[in-house]
Amino acid sequence: MKRFKYVTLLITSLLLVLTLAGCGSQPLSSQNVLENDKRTNTITWGVKADQKLIGLIDVKDGQEKGFEIDLAKAITKKVLGKNGKTKFVTVTSQSRIPLLKNGNIDAIIATMSILPDRKKVIDFSDSYFSAGQSILVKKDSSIKKVSDLNGKTVTSAVGANSVENIHKIAPKARVLQLPDFAQALSALKSGQGEAMTTDNVILAGLAVENPGYKLVGGAFTTEPYGIGINKGQGDFKKAINKGLKEVIADGTYNKLIMKWFGNVPGFNYKEVLRK
């Protein structure tokens, strides 16, 4: 009986220690990101680092550059003031939400479409860019619009929504899926396909890097991009939305659109300007 009481007392003591230890830590959902950022005068953004024009690390100076990078900096100034600082953490499509949920970043600005399934996990700001699916072809291609892809082979990345969208509009198109967009482009260049498809802003970067190619047909889907924010951070979300509206209202947004997309072959930057 004494042994039983000793074991019971030991277990009770351990549970008490664990409970007290837990009380000393603050769960991420209860932390106020906006207050933390004001205290450090810094917003930590998750950004892409491999997409030209959008988010790319410049090998010359190691700095992140692109439309989303500049937009994040502009919004930060609106939220924290003119001396507000930005910190960038490189993310991928697979890592961006886990990094946000774990508190490694405060917000995601990384070509992320606002989708119902994602809204169950995180919150989004108002849309900051109206992306859309398009097609990339050689400059001398006879393909002018998406319906011209019937009977043609189109390259894309595995798992992309692009494939399903192509089949809806050009049901007789053959789709060659590759592991990533770099290989999809290589397949296009080698003649394995007559066109490549994904979001127009991604194709815009490829068109700039590959002068012999251009976008055609305009955008044939709507893919609104939003800034990802953790649930339970209503104050931070309001501040980000307010900052975005101010960046649009003072003309900074349109200047950034023209800076990064104004001279892309086949990309009509006027379609994505904001009033």
C-alpha positions in Angstrom: 0.0 0.0 0.0 2.9 2.4 0.9 4.5 1.7 -2.5 1.2 2.5 -4.3 0.9 5.8 -2.4 4.5 6.7 -3.3 3.9 6.0 -7.0 0.6 8.0 -6.9 2.4 10.9 -5.2 5.2 10.8 -7.7 2.8 10.9 -10.7 0.9 13.8 -9.1 4.1 15.7 -8.6 5.2 15.2 -12.2 1.8 16.4 -13.5 2.1 19.5 -11.3 5.5 20.3 -12.6 4.4 19.9 -16.2 1.4 22.1 -15.6 3.4 24.8 -14.1 6.0 24.6 -16.9 3.2 25.0 -19.4 1.9 28.1 -17.7 5.2 29.8 -18.3 5.0 29.5 -22.0 2.6 31.5 -24.2 1.0 29.7 -27.1 1.5 31.3 -30.5 -2.2 31.9 -31.1 -2.3 34.2 -28.0 0.8 36.3 -28.9 0.0 39.7 -30.4 2.1 39.8 -33.6 1.4 43.5 -34.2 2.6 44.5 -30.7 5.7 42.3 -31.1 6.5 43.9 -34.4 6.0 47.4 -33.0 8.3 46.6 -30.1 11.1 45.3 -32.5 10.2 47.8 -35.2 10.4 44.9 -37.7 8.0 42.7 -39.7 9.3 39.3 -40.8 8.0 38.3 -44.2 8.1 34.9 -45.9 9.0 35.5 -49.5 10.0 33.5 -52.6 13.6 33.7 -53.7 13.6 31.9 -57.0 11.1 33.8 -59.1 12.3 36.7 -61.2 10.3 39.9 -61.0 8.4 38.6 -58.0 11.0 37.5 -55.4 14.5 36.5 -56.3 17.9 36.7 -54.5 20.3 38.7 -56.6 23.5 36.7 -56.8 25.5 40.0 -57.1 24.7 41.4 -53.7 22.7 38.6 -52.0 19.6 40.9 -51.6 16.0 39.9 -52.2 14.4 41.8 -55.1 11.1 41.8 -56.9 7.5 43.1 -56.8 6.5 41.3 -53.6 9.7 42.4 -51.9 9.1 46.1 -52.7 5.5 45.8 -51.7 6.3 44.2 -48.4 8.8 47.1 -47.7 6.1 49.7 -48.6 3.4 48.1 -46.4 5.9 47.8 -43.5 6.5 51.5 -43.7 2.8 52.1 -43.5 2.3 49.8 -40.5 5.4 50.7 -38.4 6.3 54.2 -39.7 9.0 55.4 -42.0 11.8 53.8 -39.9 10.0 50.4 -39.9 12.3 47.5 -40.9 11.7 44.4 -42.9 13.2 41.0 -42.4 12.9 38.4 -45.2 12.8 34.6 -44.8 12.9 32.4 -47.9 9.9 30.1 -48.2 8.7 27.6 -50.8 5.1 26.7 -51.7 5.4 23.7 -49.3 7.1 25.5 -46.3 5.4 28.9 -46.2 2.3 27.9 -44.2 4.2 25.7 -41.7 6.7 28.5 -41.1 3.8 30.9 -40.5 2.0 28.6 -38.1 5.2 28.0 -36.2 5.9 31.7 -35.7 9.1 31.8 -37.8 7.5 34.5 -39.9 4.8 37.1 -39.3 3.3 37.2 -42.8 3.5 35.4 -46.1 3.8 37.4 -49.4 4.8 34.6 -51.8 2.5 34.2 -54.8 -0.1 32.5 -52.6 -3.6 32.4 -54.0 -6.6 32.9 -51.7 -8.2 29.5 -51.7 -11.0 28.1 -49.5 -8.9 25.2 -48.1 -6.1 27.6 -47.1 -8.6 29.9 -45.4 -9.5 27.1 -43.1 -5.9 27.1 -41.8 -4.8 30.7 -42.0 -6.2 34.2 -42.6 -5.6 36.4 -45.7 -5.3 40.1 -46.2 -7.3 41.7 -49.0 -5.9 40.6 -52.4 -2.8 42.5 -53.4 -2.5 41.1 -57.0 -4.9 39.7 -59.5 -2.9 36.9 -61.1 -4.2 34.6 -63.7 -3.2 31.6 -65.7 -1.6 32.3 -69.1 0.6 30.5 -71.7 4.2 31.0 -72.7 5.3 30.3 -76.3 8.1 31.0 -78.7 7.9 34.4 -80.3 7.2 33.0 -83.8 4.5 30.5 -82.5 1.2 30.3 -84.3 -0.5 29.9 -80.9 -2.3 33.1 -80.0 -4.9 32.0 -77.4 -5.6 29.2 -75.0 -8.1 27.5 -77.4 -5.3 27.1 -79.9 -3.8 24.5 -77.6 -6.2 21.8 -78.8 -4.1 19.1 -80.5 -0.9 20.6 -79.0 1.3 19.6 -76.2 1.5 21.9 -73.2 4.2 21.6 -70.4 3.5 22.4 -66.7 4.5 21.3 -63.2 3.1 18.3 -61.5 0.2 19.1 -59.2 -0.5 22.5 -60.6 -4.1 23.6 -61.0 -3.0 24.8 -64.4 -3.4 21.3 -65.8 -7.1 21.0 -64.9 -7.8 24.5 -66.2 -6.2 23.7 -69.6 -8.4 20.6 -70.0 -11.5 22.7 -69.3 -10.8 25.2 -72.1 -8.7 23.1 -74.5 -9.9 19.5 -73.9 -7.9 18.1 -76.8 -4.6 19.5 -75.5 -2.0 17.0 -74.3 -0.3 18.0 -71.0 3.2 17.0 -70.2 3.8 17.4 -66.4 7.3 17.8 -65.1 8.5 18.0 -61.5 9.0 21.8 -61.5 8.7 24.8 -63.7 12.4 24.8 -64.6 12.0 21.4 -66.2 8.7 22.4 -67.8 10.5 25.3 -69.5 13.4 23.0 -70.6 10.9 20.6 -72.2 9.3 23.6 -74.0 12.7 24.7 -75.3 13.7 21.2 -76.4 10.5 20.9 -78.5 8.7 18.4 -76.3 5.8 20.9 -76.1 4.5 23.9 -78.0 3.5 26.0 -74.9 4.0 26.2 -71.2 1.3 27.2 -68.7 1.1 28.5 -65.1 0.4 31.9 -63.4 1.1 34.8 -65.6 3.5 36.5 -63.2 5.7 33.4 -63.1 5.7 33.2 -66.8 6.5 36.9 -67.0 9.7 36.2 -65.1 10.6 33.4 -67.5 9.9 35.6 -70.5 12.3 38.2 -69.3 15.0 35.6 -68.7 14.3 34.0 -72.1 14.1 36.7 -74.8 12.9 34.2 -77.5 9.6 33.6 -75.6 6.5 35.6 -74.8 3.1 35.4 -73.1 0.0 35.2 -75.3 -3.7 35.1 -74.9 -3.9 37.1 -71.7 -5.1 35.6 -68.4 -7.9 33.1 -68.7 -8.4 32.4 -64.9 -8.5 34.6 -61.8 -6.0 33.8 -59.1 -6.1 36.6 -56.4 -2.9 36.6 -54.3 -3.2 37.5 -50.6 -0.9 38.0 -47.7 -1.0 35.0 -45.3 -1.5 35.9 -41.6 -2.0 33.6 -38.7 -5.5 33.1 -37.3 -6.2 35.1 -34.1 -4.2 38.1 -35.3 -7.1 40.4 -36.1 -5.2 43.6 -35.2 -2.3 42.6 -37.4 -4.6 41.8 -40.3 -6.3 45.1 -40.0 -3.0 46.9 -40.0 -1.8 45.1 -43.1 -5.0 45.8 -45.0 -4.8 49.5 -44.0 -1.2 49.6 -45.1 -2.0 48.0 -48.4 -4.9 50.4 -49.1 -2.6 53.4 -48.3 0.1 52.0 -50.7 -2.5 51.8 -53.4 -4.0 55.2 -52.7 -0.7 57.1 -52.8 0.3 55.6 -56.1 3.2 53.4 -54.9 1.5 50.2 -55.9 1.1 51.2 -59.5 4.7 52.5 -59.7 5.8 49.0 -58.5 3.7 47.3 -61.1 5.2 49.4 -63.9 8.7 48.9 -62.5 8.6 45.2 -62.5 6.1 44.3 -65.2 6.0 47.3 -67.5 8.3 45.8 -70.2 7.4 42.1 -70.2 6.7 40.7 -73.7 3.0 39.8 -73.9 2.1 40.9 -70.3 -0.5 43.7 -70.2 0.5 45.4 -66.9 -2.5 47.8 -67.2 -4.8 44.9 -66.4 -3.3 44.6 -62.9 -3.1 48.3 -62.0 -5.1 49.5 -59.0 -7.1 52.7 -58.6 
